[in-house]
Amino acid sequence: MKKRLLKVSVLILTCLLVFSLSGCGKTEQASADGKIVIRLGHPMAPGNNVTVGYEKFKEIVEEKSAGKIEIQIFGNTTLGSDRVTMESTQKGTLEMASCSSPNMASFAREFMVFDLPYITAPEHQQKLYAALNEGELEQYLDNVCGKIGLKPIMYSEFGYRNFVSTKKPITKAADLKGLKVRTTDSPVEVAVAEALGMSATPVAWGETYTALQQGTVDAEGNTWGLLSDAKHGEILEYGIDSGHNYSMHLLMINKKYFEALPEDLQTILVESGKEALEWQRAVSNDMETEAKQKLIDSGVTLYDLTPAEKEELKTITRPVWDKFPEIPQELIDLVTATQK
């Protein structure tokens, strides 16, 4: 009960902070010189591939608009978790926010599709990108977001999550059993952990470092980039390249706010998002490789699974797909069609 009250209190305080920064709830922000000021909240650490993608977005928007639009970036959970900032954007007290696809499931169940184990694979990544950039999958997700008051601007590159632990060596699926693994609130992510014999413990991203340090959890699953950029390598000891689900960060803008902007500025935001996303995806693979090496250099032992060992993970977690009939089959089909 005390923990629940504490979480509620933190949420209220964070929301009050966002509200105060939002100009008392007004959706339109303008500086003294008439610039349109758009605030963008996201939880990623400095130097992360998502972070630099948003910095590129800011650069392109401000250049294309000839200074008519100013993008103010609040990163590294300055305004609270991605769920808090996305809720603020949904309600119109913040213009833009970025949220991981697992946490987006709190707003629209459809985003659980990307948590389904091994529904995507790196070798088919470009086809997934193409479907997200245009076509039926893009239209489907745009409609989903529109129903909850949001418009997607960037399906930001995030990548494949890998399991890591603080104490226990892991080199195969059986080694994951018994670990207390940090997850998001995504029910699919929790189900994947349980299928592998782990004890799933949802923890907000900004609290994960402390949870690992204190032993509240002794494992997590994330990209090498995010693990490295958030300094988790200081605590972690072991990891495997499980690549068990694909997680994007989705940059959204309040739909009503967007539609109230002049059409030329709407076009600038959309085009800038596409250009920034293309740039971000081009640098992400190299950044992920560098991050993996940084973890190794910091003393983390990373084991590369053999094809047979990874296939075992796929076999063990595949029944999770059948536990979530609320994920529309039409959407599953659109995603899996990109993997052939």
Secondary structure in CASP SS format (residue, H / E / C, confidence):
PFRMAT SS
TARGET T0000
AUTHOR 0000-0000-0000
METHOD secondary structure of the structure
MODEL  1
M C 1.00
K H 1.00
K H 1.00
R H 1.00
L H 1.00
L H 1.00
K H 1.00
V H 1.00
S H 1.00
V H 1.00
L H 1.00
I H 1.00
L H 1.00
T H 1.00
C H 1.00
L H 1.00
L H 1.00
V H 1.00
F H 1.00
S H 1.00
L H 1.00
S C 1.00
G C 1.00
C C 1.00
G C 1.00
K C 1.00
T C 1.00
E C 1.00
Q C 1.00
A E 1.00
S C 1.00
A C 1.00
D C 1.00
G C 1.00
K C 1.00
I E 1.00
V E 1.00
I E 1.00
R E 1.00
L E 1.00
G E 1.00
H C 1.00
P C 1.00
M C 1.00
A C 1.00
P C 1.00
G C 1.00
N C 1.00
N H 1.00
V H 1.00
T H 1.00
V H 1.00
G H 1.00
Y H 1.00
E H 1.00
K H 1.00
F H 1.00
K H 1.00
E H 1.00
I H 1.00
V H 1.00
E H 1.00
E H 1.00
K H 1.00
S C 1.00
A C 1.00
G C 1.00
K C 1.00
I E 1.00
E E 1.00
I E 1.00
Q E 1.00
I E 1.00
F E 1.00
G C 1.00
N C 1.00
T C 1.00
T C 1.00
L C 1.00
G C 1.00
S C 1.00
D H 1.00
R H 1.00
V H 1.00
T H 1.00
M H 1.00
E H 1.00
S H 1.00
T H 1.00
Q H 1.00
K H 1.00
G C 1.00
T C 1.00
L C 1.00
E C 1.00
M E 1.00
A E 1.00
S E 1.00
C E 1.00
S E 1.00
S H 1.00
P H 1.00
N H 1.00
M H 1.00
A C 1.00
S C 1.00
F C 1.00
A C 1.00
R H 1.00
E H 1.00
F H 1.00
M H 1.00
V H 1.00
F H 1.00
D H 1.00
L C 1.00
P C 1.00
Y C 1.00
I C 1.00
T C 1.00
A C 1.00
P H 1.00
E H 1.00
H H 1.00
Q H 1.00
Q H 1.00
K H 1.00
L H 1.00
Y H 1.00
A H 1.00
A H 1.00
L H 1.00
N H 1.00
E C 1.00
G C 1.00
E H 1.00
L H 1.00
E H 1.00
Q H 1.00
Y H 1.00
L H 1.00
D H 1.00
N H 1.00
V H 1.00
C H 1.00
G H 1.00
K H 1.00
I C 1.00
G C 1.00
L E 1.00
K E 1.00
P E 1.00
I E 1.00
M E 1.00
Y E 1.00
S E 1.00
E E 1.00
F E 1.00
G E 1.00
Y E 1.00
R C 1.00
N E 1.00
F E 1.00
V E 1.00
S E 1.00
T C 1.00
K C 1.00
K C 1.00
P C 1.00
I C 1.00
T C 1.00
K C 1.00
A H 1.00
A H 1.00
D H 1.00
L H 1.00
K C 1.00
G C 1.00
L C 1.00
K E 1.00
V E 1.00
R E 1.00
T E 1.00
T C 1.00
D C 1.00
S C 1.00
P H 1.00
V H 1.00
E H 1.00
V H 1.00
A H 1.00
V H 1.00
A H 1.00
E H 1.00
A H 1.00
L C 1.00
G C 1.00
M C 1.00
S E 1.00
A E 1.00
T E 1.00
P E 1.00
V C 1.00
A C 1.00
W H 1.00
G H 1.00
E H 1.00
T H 1.00
Y H 1.00
T H 1.00
A H 1.00
L H 1.00
Q H 1.00
Q H 1.00
G C 1.00
T C 1.00
V C 1.00
D C 1.00
A E 1.00
E E 1.00
G E 1.00
N E 1.00
T C 1.00
W H 1.00
G H 1.00
L H 1.00
L H 1.00
S H 1.00
D H 1.00
A C 1.00
K C 1.00
H H 1.00
G H 1.00
E H 1.00
I C 1.00
L C 1.00
E C 1.00
Y E 1.00
G E 1.00
I E 1.00
D C 1.00
S C 1.00
G C 1.00
H C 1.00
N C 1.00
Y E 1.00
S E 1.00
M E 1.00
H E 1.00
L E 1.00
L E 1.00
M E 1.00
I E 1.00
N E 1.00
K H 1.00
K H 1.00
Y H 1.00
F H 1.00
E H 1.00
A H 1.00
L C 1.00
P C 1.00
E H 1.00
D H 1.00
L H 1.00
Q H 1.00
T H 1.00
I H 1.00
L H 1.00
V H 1.00
E H 1.00
S H 1.00
G H 1.00
K H 1.00
E H 1.00
A H 1.00
L H 1.00
E H 1.00
W H 1.00
Q H 1.00
R H 1.00
A H 1.00
V H 1.00
S H 1.00
N H 1.00
D H 1.00
M H 1.00
E H 1.00
T H 1.00
E H 1.00
A H 1.00
K H 1.00
Q H 1.00
K H 1.00
L H 1.00
I H 1.00
D H 1.00
S C 1.00
G C 1.00
V C 1.00
T E 1.00
L E 1.00
Y E 1.00
D C 1.00
L C 1.00
T C 1.00
P H 1.00
A H 1.00
E H 1.00
K H 1.00
E H 1.00
E H 1.00
L H 1.00
K H 1.00
T H 1.00
I H 1.00
T H 1.00
R H 1.00
P H 1.00
V H 1.00
W H 1.00
D H 1.00
K H 1.00
F C 1.00
P C 1.00
E C 1.00
I C 1.00
P C 1.00
Q H 1.00
E H 1.00
L H 1.00
I H 1.00
D H 1.00
L H 1.00
V H 1.00
T H 1.00
A H 1.00
T H 1.00
Q H 1.00
K C 1.00
END
